[in-house]
Amino acid sequence: MENDNGILAQKDQVIEAVIDIFVRVIGFIERENVSRFTNPAKDFHIDTDDLSLFIAEVEKHFHISASQSEWFSIDGTIEGVASIVLHHLSK
């Protein structure tokens, strides 16, 4: 059970870091308006250039490199981004 709690804590930490990166990169969205369920493209109408910059910053922050097909395979939420990060960190 302790391992499950550790995994959940790590996931929560990654989600918080991803949210912080999103808010910093986009610049006009307040932190309290973003959650794990936020879909930046749909909820805030963020364009592809800004989304690309956000993803690049996520990859840089976590020292990962996900393929374009991996990014296209997620549901577009902050939690989906965190799932890719966690997948690469577990390798």
Secondary structure as the mmCIF struct_conf table of DSSP 4:
data_model
#
loop_
_struct_conf.conf_type_id
_struct_conf.id
_struct_conf.beg_label_comp_id
_struct_conf.beg_label_asym_id
_struct_conf.beg_label_seq_id
_struct_conf.end_label_comp_id
_struct_conf.end_label_asym_id
_struct_conf.end_label_seq_id
HELX_RH_AL_P HELX_RH_AL_P1 GLU A 2 ILE A 26
BEND BEND1 PHE A 28 ILE A 29
HELX_RH_3T_P HELX_RH_3T_P1 ARG A 31 ASN A 33
TURN_TY1_P TURN_TY1_P1 ARG A 36 PHE A 37
HELX_RH_AL_P HELX_RH_AL_P2 PRO A 40 PHE A 44
HELX_RH_AL_P HELX_RH_AL_P3 THR A 48 PHE A 62
TURN_TY1_P TURN_TY1_P2 HIS A 63 HIS A 63
HELX_RH_AL_P HELX_RH_AL_P4 GLN A 68 SER A 73
BEND BEND2 ILE A 74 ILE A 74
BEND BEND3 GLY A 76 THR A 77
HELX_RH_AL_P HELX_RH_AL_P5 ILE A 78 LEU A 89
TURN_TY1_P TURN_TY1_P3 SER A 90 SER A 90
#
